[in-house]
């Protein structure tokens, strides 16, 4: 067999599993086939020399709401995956809502897969949903290849995806444990939530206090103990919940947590007024002190993943004030730059950011044998990232369907210059594949 490579990419700042160093990456048949010194002689059909531009593994975003079919006017596979590629994301896992039908049966999964097939620029997998009454559907969904099961402990915001009561949680968690599956939980205690007293951000924030997250997470921890299920807490916003999570992890319970770019980079104090509803999400963006505690939770390893919770909608649903507008932040294209800007200001390395945004999410989804690292045999999903390049967020340059973002006008550092999927530059050709667990 010829020793030639299809592609060689050289960078003096390659982010490898053991840190940054100059390296040349050889790609053959879509996989990483060589990792050598940056000046090594590697004959190839094509070569790219990035110089001092960083070479990263493609990010893995396990928390994305694509909404197609059913609410494709909110977002769709073509637009979401174009935004993902522009932000350095080469693999994403789609949430089981807010599409219609929700992914709570195998038939609904097939509908979603058909909508995605031939329309994705990056690789896409799917979460299943656990809702009241669908325990008999969990094993078939597991066998059909979903990566795990999402549930809510409080209102999801859409009627077709109701929350699980504590008794229903126990039943579903037990069924998922029997599959050795993964349950991912939107954890807010409905008993601690109230209606906002007014339409301003302060009233909205008070209506979803940190205690709502903490008490729901403590309930999930108890269920992990009782059932043995593997559980993951979604979009952790309240730093007050880090203590019970850390204690559970120290005791060896199989529970992990993620947070999101907006919780790490924005703060309640940033919200200008009651009409700035691009900032609205559930759970909410909290104050600066809380944000810094989340960074400590990342540094300590209590939080393992940073993923976007990209949750777009049409602009009209963001009209009004914080009492009435749809809750969701769209940041699929901006997550890497936003997190890197904040991380480097706090002394964190680019390697740490890749650990949080590529390696750990790949491990969560069971894709770490082929995704999330620049390693021999892994998919050649790669990103050229100008880590020192400043830019200002222009919503008109965003690729997701409805470019509403709280980052508009914000100065960030780090810009994706090119993204490769299995060794091919991502352009407008849909080369993405549909992934199975």
C-alpha positions as CSV (number, residue, x, y, z in Angstrom):
1,X,0.0,0.0,0.0
2,X,1.3,3.5,-0.8
3,X,2.6,5.5,2.1
4,X,1.1,8.7,0.6
5,X,-1.5,10.6,2.4
6,X,-4.6,12.2,1.0
7,X,-3.9,15.4,3.1
8,X,-1.3,16.7,5.4
9,X,-2.0,19.7,7.7
10,X,0.9,21.3,9.5
11,X,0.6,23.6,12.5
12,X,3.0,25.0,15.0
13,X,0.1,25.0,17.5
14,X,-1.6,21.6,17.2
15,X,-3.8,20.8,20.2
16,X,-3.1,17.1,20.9
17,X,-4.4,15.0,23.8
18,X,-1.2,15.6,25.7
19,X,-1.0,19.4,25.1
20,X,0.0,21.8,22.4
21,X,3.0,21.3,20.2
22,X,4.1,21.7,16.5
23,X,2.9,18.8,14.5
24,X,2.1,17.5,11.0
25,X,-1.1,15.5,10.7
26,X,-1.4,12.9,7.9
27,X,-4.9,12.0,6.8
28,X,-5.8,8.8,4.8
29,X,-9.3,7.6,4.0
30,X,-10.9,10.1,6.3
31,X,-8.9,9.1,9.4
32,X,-5.8,10.4,11.1
33,X,-3.1,8.1,10.0
34,X,0.0,10.0,11.2
35,X,1.0,12.5,13.8
36,X,4.6,13.6,13.2
37,X,7.0,16.5,13.8
38,X,5.8,19.6,12.0
39,X,8.6,19.5,9.4
40,X,8.4,15.7,8.8
41,X,8.5,14.6,5.2
42,X,5.0,13.3,4.5
43,X,4.1,12.8,0.8
44,X,0.5,13.8,0.2
45,X,-1.9,14.6,-2.5
46,X,-2.7,17.9,-0.8
47,X,-1.0,19.9,2.0
48,X,-2.0,22.8,4.2
49,X,0.5,24.8,6.3
50,X,-1.3,26.7,9.0
51,X,1.9,28.3,10.4
52,X,1.0,29.6,13.9
53,X,-2.8,29.2,13.4
54,X,-4.0,26.5,15.9
55,X,-5.1,23.1,14.7
56,X,-7.9,21.7,16.9
57,X,-10.0,18.6,16.9
58,X,-13.5,19.3,15.7
59,X,-15.8,20.2,18.6
60,X,-18.5,17.8,19.7
61,X,-21.7,19.6,20.8
62,X,-24.1,17.2,22.5
63,X,-26.8,19.8,23.3
64,X,-28.4,21.3,20.1
65,X,-32.1,21.9,19.3
66,X,-32.5,21.7,15.5
67,X,-36.3,21.6,15.6
68,X,-36.8,20.0,12.2
69,X,-39.3,18.6,11.3
70,X,-42.3,20.5,12.6
71,X,-40.7,23.7,13.6
72,X,-38.2,24.1,10.8
73,X,-38.9,27.8,10.7
74,X,-37.1,28.0,14.1
75,X,-34.1,26.0,12.8
76,X,-33.3,23.2,10.4
77,X,-30.6,20.6,9.7
78,X,-29.1,22.6,6.8
79,X,-28.8,25.9,8.7
80,X,-27.8,24.4,12.1
81,X,-25.0,22.3,10.6
82,X,-23.7,25.2,8.5
83,X,-23.5,27.3,11.7
84,X,-21.9,24.4,13.5
85,X,-19.2,24.1,10.9
86,X,-18.5,27.8,10.9
87,X,-18.0,27.5,14.7
88,X,-15.7,24.5,14.6
89,X,-18.3,21.9,15.5
90,X,-18.0,18.8,13.5
91,X,-20.3,16.5,15.5
92,X,-23.5,17.3,17.2
93,X,-26.3,15.4,19.0
94,X,-29.8,16.7,18.4
95,X,-32.3,17.1,21.3
96,X,-35.6,15.2,21.1
97,X,-37.6,18.4,21.3
98,X,-38.7,21.0,19.9
99,X,-39.3,19.1,16.7
100,X,-42.7,17.6,15.8
101,X,-43.1,14.8,16.5
102,X,-40.7,14.7,19.5
103,X,-38.2,11.8,19.4
104,X,-40.0,9.6,21.9
105,X,-40.7,6.6,19.7
106,X,-38.8,4.8,17.0
107,X,-41.2,6.0,14.4
108,X,-40.6,9.6,15.4
109,X,-36.8,8.9,15.3
110,X,-37.2,7.6,11.7
111,X,-39.1,10.8,10.7
112,X,-36.3,12.9,12.1
113,X,-33.6,10.9,10.4
114,X,-35.3,11.2,7.1
115,X,-35.5,14.9,7.5
116,X,-31.7,15.0,8.2
117,X,-30.5,12.6,5.6
118,X,-28.7,14.4,2.8
119,X,-29.1,17.8,4.5
120,X,-26.2,17.8,7.1
121,X,-22.8,19.4,6.7
122,X,-21.4,17.8,9.9
123,X,-22.1,14.4,11.6
124,X,-25.4,14.3,13.6
125,X,-26.7,11.9,16.2
126,X,-29.9,11.9,18.2
127,X,-31.1,11.8,21.8
128,X,-34.3,10.0,22.6
129,X,-36.9,11.4,25.0
130,X,-38.4,10.1,28.2
131,X,-41.9,11.4,28.8
132,X,-44.8,10.1,30.8
133,X,-46.1,6.8,29.4
134,X,-43.3,6.0,27.0
135,X,-41.2,3.6,29.1
136,X,-42.1,0.8,26.7
137,X,-40.5,2.9,23.9
138,X,-37.1,3.3,25.7
139,X,-35.6,-0.1,24.8
140,X,-36.6,0.1,21.1
141,X,-35.2,3.6,20.9
142,X,-32.0,2.4,22.6
143,X,-31.7,-0.4,20.1
144,X,-32.4,2.0,17.2
145,X,-29.2,3.9,18.2
146,X,-30.2,7.0,20.2
147,X,-27.4,8.2,22.5
148,X,-29.5,8.4,25.6
149,X,-32.7,9.8,26.9
150,X,-33.6,13.4,27.9
151,X,-36.2,14.2,30.5
152,X,-37.5,17.3,32.2
153,X,-38.4,17.6,35.9
154,X,-40.4,20.8,35.2
155,X,-42.4,22.2,32.3
156,X,-40.4,21.9,29.0
157,X,-42.2,24.8,27.3
158,X,-43.8,22.7,24.7
159,X,-46.9,20.6,25.4
160,X,-45.8,17.5,23.5
161,X,-42.9,16.9,25.8
162,X,-44.2,16.9,29.3
163,X,-42.1,16.5,32.4
164,X,-41.7,13.4,34.5
165,X,-43.1,13.3,38.1
166,X,-40.8,11.9,40.8
167,X,-42.5,8.5,40.5
168,X,-42.2,8.6,36.7
169,X,-38.6,9.6,37.0
170,X,-37.9,6.5,39.1
171,X,-39.7,4.3,36.6
172,X,-37.8,5.7,33.6
173,X,-34.4,5.8,35.3
174,X,-34.9,2.1,36.3
175,X,-35.7,1.2,32.8
176,X,-32.7,3.1,31.4
177,X,-30.4,1.6,34.0
178,X,-31.5,-1.9,32.8
179,X,-30.3,-0.9,29.3
180,X,-27.0,0.5,30.8
181,X,-28.2,3.7,29.1
182,X,-27.7,7.3,29.9
183,X,-30.3,9.8,31.1
184,X,-29.8,13.5,30.6
185,X,-31.9,15.7,32.8
186,X,-33.2,19.3,32.6
187,X,-33.2,19.7,36.4
188,X,-35.4,22.4,37.9
189,X,-37.8,21.7,40.8
190,X,-41.3,22.8,39.7
191,X,-42.2,23.5,43.3
192,X,-39.5,26.2,43.5
193,X,-40.5,27.9,40.3
194,X,-42.9,30.9,40.1
195,X,-44.4,33.1,37.5
196,X,-42.3,36.3,37.0
197,X,-43.9,39.2,38.9
198,X,-43.1,41.6,36.1
199,X,-41.4,41.6,32.7
200,X,-38.0,42.8,33.8
201,X,-34.9,40.5,34.0
202,X,-34.8,40.7,37.8
203,X,-38.3,39.4,38.1
204,X,-37.5,36.6,35.7
205,X,-34.3,35.6,37.5
206,X,-36.2,35.6,40.9
207,X,-38.8,33.3,39.4
208,X,-36.1,30.5,38.8
209,X,-33.9,30.6,41.9
210,X,-30.7,28.5,42.4
211,X,-32.6,26.4,44.9
212,X,-34.8,25.1,42.0
213,X,-31.8,23.6,40.3
214,X,-30.2,22.3,43.5
215,X,-33.2,20.5,44.8
216,X,-33.9,18.9,41.5
217,X,-30.3,17.8,41.2
218,X,-30.4,16.4,44.7
219,X,-33.4,14.3,43.6
220,X,-31.6,13.1,40.6
221,X,-28.6,12.1,42.8
222,X,-31.0,10.1,45.0
223,X,-32.4,8.3,41.9
224,X,-28.9,7.5,40.7
225,X,-28.2,5.9,44.1
226,X,-31.5,3.9,44.0
227,X,-31.4,2.8,40.4
228,X,-27.8,2.7,39.4
229,X,-28.5,4.7,36.3
230,X,-25.8,6.8,34.6
231,X,-27.1,10.4,34.7
232,X,-25.9,13.8,33.3
233,X,-27.2,17.2,34.4
234,X,-27.9,19.5,31.5
235,X,-27.0,23.3,31.3
236,X,-26.0,23.8,34.9
237,X,-26.6,27.4,35.7
238,X,-26.7,27.5,39.6
239,X,-23.2,27.2,41.2
240,X,-25.0,26.3,44.4
241,X,-25.6,22.8,43.0
242,X,-21.9,22.2,42.6
243,X,-21.5,21.0,46.2
244,X,-24.0,18.0,46.0
245,X,-22.7,17.1,42.6
246,X,-19.1,17.1,43.9
247,X,-20.0,14.9,46.9
248,X,-21.9,12.5,44.7
249,X,-19.0,12.2,42.3
250,X,-16.6,11.6,45.2
251,X,-18.8,8.8,46.4
252,X,-18.5,7.2,43.0
253,X,-22.0,7.8,41.7
254,X,-22.3,7.9,37.9
255,X,-23.4,11.5,37.5
256,X,-21.8,14.3,35.5
257,X,-22.7,17.8,34.5
258,X,-22.4,20.4,31.7
259,X,-22.6,24.1,31.5
260,X,-23.0,26.4,28.5
261,X,-21.1,29.4,27.0
262,X,-23.7,31.9,28.0
263,X,-23.4,30.9,31.7
264,X,-19.6,31.3,31.5
265,X,-19.4,34.5,29.6
266,X,-22.5,36.6,30.3
267,X,-24.0,37.8,33.6
268,X,-27.3,39.1,34.8
269,X,-25.7,42.5,35.2
270,X,-25.1,42.5,31.4
271,X,-28.8,42.5,30.5
272,X,-29.7,46.1,29.4
273,X,-33.4,46.2,29.8
274,X,-36.7,44.2,29.8
275,X,-36.7,44.0,26.0
276,X,-33.3,42.3,25.7
277,X,-34.9,38.9,25.5
278,X,-32.0,37.4,23.5
279,X,-30.6,36.8,27.0
280,X,-33.6,34.7,28.1
281,X,-33.0,31.0,28.7
282,X,-34.0,28.4,31.3
283,X,-32.4,28.0,33.7
284,X,-31.4,31.7,33.6
285,X,-28.1,33.5,33.3
286,X,-27.1,34.4,36.9
287,X,-24.8,37.0,38.4
288,X,-21.1,37.5,38.1
289,X,-20.2,35.8,41.3
290,X,-22.2,32.7,40.3
291,X,-20.4,32.8,36.9
292,X,-17.0,32.7,38.5
293,X,-18.0,29.7,40.7
294,X,-19.0,27.8,37.5
295,X,-15.5,28.4,36.2
296,X,-14.1,27.0,39.5
297,X,-16.4,24.0,39.0
298,X,-14.9,23.4,35.5
299,X,-11.4,23.8,36.8
300,X,-12.1,21.3,39.6
301,X,-13.7,18.8,37.2
302,X,-17.2,18.8,38.8
303,X,-18.5,20.1,35.5
304,X,-17.0,18.2,32.6
305,X,-18.6,19.5,29.4
306,X,-19.3,22.9,27.8
307,X,-21.9,22.7,25.1
308,X,-24.2,25.3,23.6
309,X,-27.8,24.4,24.3
310,X,-28.4,26.1,21.0
311,X,-32.2,26.7,21.3
312,X,-33.4,29.1,18.5
313,X,-36.8,30.3,17.6
314,X,-38.4,32.8,15.2
315,X,-37.7,36.5,16.0
316,X,-41.4,37.1,16.8
317,X,-41.2,34.6,19.7
318,X,-38.4,36.7,21.2
319,X,-40.6,39.9,21.1
320,X,-42.1,41.4,24.3
321,X,-40.4,41.1,27.7
322,X,-38.9,38.4,30.0
323,X,-42.3,37.3,31.2
324,X,-43.6,36.3,27.7
325,X,-40.6,35.7,25.3
326,X,-39.4,32.3,24.4
327,X,-36.4,31.1,26.4
328,X,-33.3,30.0,24.5
329,X,-29.9,31.2,23.5
330,X,-28.5,30.6,20.0
331,X,-24.7,30.3,20.0
332,X,-23.8,27.2,17.9
333,X,-21.5,29.3,15.7
334,X,-20.0,31.4,18.6
335,X,-19.5,28.9,21.4
336,X,-15.8,28.3,20.8
337,X,-14.8,31.9,20.4
338,X,-16.9,33.0,23.4
339,X,-15.5,30.3,25.7
340,X,-11.9,30.8,24.6
341,X,-12.2,34.6,25.1
342,X,-13.3,34.1,28.7
343,X,-11.1,31.1,29.4
344,X,-7.8,32.7,28.3
345,X,-8.7,35.8,30.4
346,X,-8.7,33.5,33.4
347,X,-5.5,31.7,32.6
348,X,-6.9,28.5,31.0
349,X,-5.3,26.9,28.1
350,X,-6.7,26.1,24.6
351,X,-6.1,22.5,25.6
352,X,-8.5,22.9,28.5
353,X,-11.1,24.4,26.3
354,X,-10.8,21.5,23.9
355,X,-11.1,19.1,26.8
356,X,-14.4,20.7,27.8
357,X,-15.8,21.2,24.3
358,X,-14.5,18.2,22.3
359,X,-13.1,15.4,24.4
360,X,-15.6,15.3,27.3
361,X,-18.7,15.6,25.2
362,X,-17.4,12.9,22.9
363,X,-16.9,10.7,25.9
364,X,-20.4,11.5,27.3
365,X,-22.0,10.3,24.0
366,X,-19.6,7.3,23.7
367,X,-18.0,8.7,20.6
368,X,-14.5,9.1,22.1
369,X,-13.2,6.2,20.1
370,X,-13.4,8.3,17.0
371,X,-14.3,11.9,17.9
372,X,-13.0,14.8,20.0
373,X,-9.2,14.3,19.8
374,X,-6.4,14.5,17.3
375,X,-5.4,10.9,17.7
376,X,-4.3,8.0,15.4
377,X,-7.4,6.2,14.0
378,X,-9.8,9.0,14.8
379,X,-11.9,10.7,12.2
380,X,-9.9,13.6,10.6
381,X,-12.4,16.2,11.9
382,X,-10.1,19.2,12.3
383,X,-10.4,23.0,12.8
384,X,-8.0,25.8,11.9
385,X,-8.5,28.4,14.6
386,X,-6.9,31.8,14.7
387,X,-6.7,31.9,18.5
388,X,-5.4,35.5,18.7
389,X,-7.7,37.2,16.1
390,X,-10.1,39.7,17.5
391,X,-13.6,40.2,16.0
392,X,-16.9,41.7,16.8
393,X,-20.0,39.6,16.6
394,X,-22.2,40.6,13.6
395,X,-25.5,38.8,13.6
396,X,-25.7,39.2,9.8
397,X,-22.6,36.9,9.6
398,X,-24.3,34.1,11.6
399,X,-25.6,31.0,9.7
400,X,-28.3,29.7,11.9
401,X,-31.8,30.4,10.5
402,X,-32.8,33.2,12.8
403,X,-29.7,35.2,13.9
404,X,-30.9,36.5,17.2
405,X,-28.1,36.5,19.8
406,X,-27.1,38.1,23.1
407,X,-23.6,38.3,21.7
408,X,-24.4,40.9,19.1
409,X,-21.7,43.6,19.1
410,X,-19.6,41.7,21.6
411,X,-15.8,41.7,21.1
412,X,-14.4,38.2,21.1
413,X,-11.0,36.6,20.4
414,X,-10.4,33.6,18.2
415,X,-11.9,32.9,14.8
416,X,-12.5,29.6,12.9
417,X,-10.8,29.8,9.5
418,X,-11.5,26.3,8.1
419,X,-13.2,23.1,9.3
420,X,-12.5,19.6,7.9
421,X,-14.9,16.6,8.2
422,X,-13.0,13.3,7.7
423,X,-10.3,15.2,5.9
424,X,-12.5,17.2,3.5
425,X,-13.0,21.0,3.9
426,X,-16.6,21.6,4.8
427,X,-18.3,23.7,2.2
428,X,-22.0,23.7,1.1
429,X,-21.8,20.0,0.1
430,X,-23.7,17.9,2.7
431,X,-21.1,15.2,3.6
432,X,-22.3,14.7,7.1
433,X,-23.4,11.3,8.3
434,X,-26.1,10.2,10.7
435,X,-24.6,8.6,13.8
436,X,-25.8,5.8,16.0
437,X,-24.8,4.9,19.5
